[in-house]
Amino acid sequence: MAYAAVLFDLSGHGESSEDDRGEEAFVDDVVAVTSWAAGQPEVDASRLALAGSSLGAVTALEAAGSGRLRLQTLVLRAPPLK
């Protein structure tokens, strides 16, 4: 069994372009990247996991709750939730 990971910059972070929609754009980024990964021929789309840390954890949770992703596992590290 092989594993794959995709690392990317959210809109407005790292080398990505700015998006004025803020956190809404972050969720769209996660959905787009996850959908892209699921479409790769060497990826089993029924076994996708999503992980995030801090702001990434909040974004991962919002993306998972959006109903636009099919995930087997969600891993959240240090989400700053209230």
Secondary structure, DSSP 8 states (H G I E B T S, - for coil): ----------TTSTTS---TTTHHHHHHHHHHHHHHHHTSTTS-GGG-EEEEETHHHHHHHHHHHTTS---SEEEEES----
